[in-house]
């Protein structure tokens, strides 16, 4: 049976491998202004590193981080400009270079990359309308198949059937 762990319960996961979701990576490596989440996840991140947990991400999560962060920066820097125009501008290219440095130096240097080649049948099973989007369904599959605990703040995962480490009270209730 899947368990939803509070952030302060990280010591119960000392021998477990942890998959880090996109929202947590953004809290850790890109300021969003959501200070309590950033602080809470930075604290647990520091503690699970000290505890020696192996950390994992996959290509889909990295892609989601890059796409969300460039949109966050677009809204900060020039929200009146069309997104694609911003992305192709000097400001947008500078932001992308910064994001790529953070992904390369801070994420890929600290995390193991786990991957999966999804079969047609699995992809078809993802094409149902429910609380999880397609990337979330892929994340659940990867975590389930590799016995990974998901570190996330995304309440959509609440009933996903995998172990979760979270600071989101909506998942814990």
C-alpha positions as CSV (number, residue, x, y, z in Angstrom):
1,X,0.0,0.0,0.0
2,X,1.3,3.5,-0.9
3,X,2.2,5.9,1.8
4,X,2.2,9.7,1.8
5,X,5.0,10.9,4.0
6,X,5.4,14.4,5.5
7,X,8.6,16.2,4.7
8,X,9.8,15.9,8.3
9,X,9.4,12.1,8.0
10,X,12.3,11.9,5.5
11,X,14.3,9.8,8.0
12,X,11.9,6.9,7.4
13,X,13.0,6.8,3.8
14,X,16.8,6.5,4.6
15,X,17.3,3.4,2.4
16,X,14.9,4.5,-0.4
17,X,15.6,6.1,-3.8
18,X,13.8,9.3,-4.5
19,X,12.4,10.7,-7.7
20,X,12.2,14.5,-7.7
21,X,9.2,16.1,-9.5
22,X,9.5,19.2,-11.7
23,X,7.7,21.5,-9.1
24,X,10.3,20.6,-6.4
25,X,13.2,21.1,-8.8
26,X,11.9,24.6,-9.6
27,X,11.5,25.4,-5.9
28,X,15.1,24.2,-5.4
29,X,16.9,25.8,-8.3
30,X,14.8,28.7,-9.5
31,X,13.2,31.4,-7.3
32,X,9.5,31.5,-7.7
33,X,8.5,33.7,-4.8
34,X,6.8,30.8,-3.0
35,X,9.1,31.2,-0.1
36,X,7.6,28.6,2.3
37,X,7.7,25.9,-0.3
38,X,11.2,26.9,-1.4
39,X,12.4,26.8,2.2
40,X,10.7,23.5,3.1
41,X,11.9,21.6,0.0
42,X,15.4,23.1,0.3
43,X,15.6,21.8,3.9
44,X,14.4,18.3,3.0
45,X,16.7,18.3,-0.1
46,X,19.7,19.1,2.1
47,X,18.7,16.4,4.6
48,X,18.1,13.7,2.1
49,X,21.5,14.5,0.5
50,X,23.1,14.2,3.9
51,X,21.2,11.0,4.6
52,X,22.6,9.5,1.4
53,X,19.5,8.9,-0.6
54,X,20.0,8.4,-4.3
55,X,18.1,11.0,-6.3
56,X,16.5,10.5,-9.7
57,X,14.9,12.5,-12.5
58,X,13.9,11.7,-16.1
59,X,14.0,13.5,-19.4
60,X,10.3,14.4,-19.2
61,X,10.7,16.1,-15.9
62,X,13.8,18.0,-17.0
63,X,11.9,19.1,-20.1
64,X,9.0,20.2,-18.0
65,X,11.3,22.3,-15.7
66,X,12.9,24.0,-18.7
67,X,9.6,24.8,-20.3
68,X,8.0,26.1,-17.1
69,X,11.0,28.2,-16.1
70,X,11.2,29.9,-19.4
71,X,7.5,30.8,-19.1
72,X,8.0,32.1,-15.5
73,X,10.9,34.3,-16.7
74,X,8.8,35.5,-19.7
75,X,6.1,36.7,-17.3
76,X,8.7,38.5,-15.2
77,X,10.8,40.1,-17.9
78,X,8.4,40.9,-20.8
79,X,4.8,39.6,-20.3
80,X,3.5,41.8,-23.1
81,X,5.7,40.1,-25.7
82,X,4.5,36.9,-27.4
83,X,6.1,33.9,-25.8
84,X,7.8,32.6,-28.9
85,X,9.1,36.1,-29.6
86,X,10.5,36.3,-26.1
87,X,12.1,32.9,-26.3
88,X,13.8,33.9,-29.6
89,X,14.9,37.4,-28.2
90,X,18.2,38.1,-26.6
91,X,16.6,38.1,-23.2
92,X,14.9,34.8,-23.8
93,X,18.1,33.2,-25.1
94,X,20.0,34.5,-22.1
95,X,17.3,33.0,-19.8
96,X,17.6,29.6,-21.7
97,X,21.4,29.7,-21.3
98,X,21.0,30.2,-17.5
99,X,18.4,27.4,-17.3
100,X,20.7,25.0,-19.2
101,X,23.6,25.8,-16.9
102,X,21.4,25.1,-13.8
103,X,20.2,21.8,-15.4
104,X,23.7,20.7,-16.4
105,X,25.6,21.8,-13.3
106,X,23.0,21.5,-10.5
107,X,20.6,18.8,-11.6
108,X,22.4,16.4,-13.8
109,X,25.5,16.5,-11.5
110,X,23.4,15.5,-8.5
111,X,20.7,13.3,-9.9
112,X,20.7,9.9,-11.6
113,X,18.7,9.9,-14.8
114,X,16.2,7.1,-15.0
115,X,14.4,6.4,-18.3
116,X,11.8,4.3,-19.9
117,X,10.8,3.5,-23.4
118,X,7.0,3.4,-23.2
119,X,5.1,0.9,-25.2
120,X,2.2,1.9,-27.4
121,X,-0.2,0.1,-25.0
122,X,1.1,2.2,-22.0
123,X,0.8,5.4,-23.9
124,X,-2.7,4.6,-24.9
125,X,-3.5,3.9,-21.2
126,X,-2.3,7.4,-20.4
127,X,-4.9,8.9,-22.8
128,X,-7.6,9.1,-20.3
129,X,-9.0,12.2,-18.7
130,X,-8.4,12.1,-14.9
131,X,-6.4,14.0,-12.3
132,X,-3.0,13.2,-13.8
133,X,-1.7,14.7,-17.0
134,X,0.4,12.5,-19.4
135,X,3.8,13.4,-17.9
136,X,2.4,12.7,-14.4
137,X,1.2,9.3,-15.5
138,X,4.7,8.5,-17.0
139,X,6.2,9.7,-13.7
140,X,4.0,7.3,-11.7
141,X,4.9,4.4,-14.0
142,X,8.6,5.1,-13.6
143,X,8.4,5.4,-9.8
144,X,6.3,2.3,-9.5
145,X,8.5,0.2,-11.8
146,X,11.7,1.4,-10.0
147,X,10.3,1.4,-6.5
148,X,11.1,5.2,-6.2
149,X,9.5,7.6,-3.7
150,X,8.2,10.7,-5.4
151,X,9.2,14.0,-3.9
152,X,6.5,16.4,-5.0
153,X,4.2,19.2,-4.1
154,X,1.7,18.4,-6.8
155,X,-1.6,17.3,-5.2
156,X,-2.6,15.5,-8.4
157,X,-0.4,12.6,-7.2
158,X,-2.4,12.1,-4.0
159,X,-4.1,8.9,-5.1
160,X,-1.5,7.7,-7.6
161,X,-0.7,4.5,-5.8
162,X,3.0,5.3,-5.2
163,X,4.9,6.4,-2.1
164,X,5.1,10.2,-1.9
165,X,7.2,12.6,0.2
166,X,5.5,16.0,0.4
167,X,4.9,19.2,2.2
168,X,1.5,19.7,0.6
169,X,-1.2,19.3,3.2
170,X,-3.7,18.5,0.4
171,X,-1.8,15.3,-0.3
172,X,-1.4,14.4,3.3
173,X,-5.1,14.7,4.2
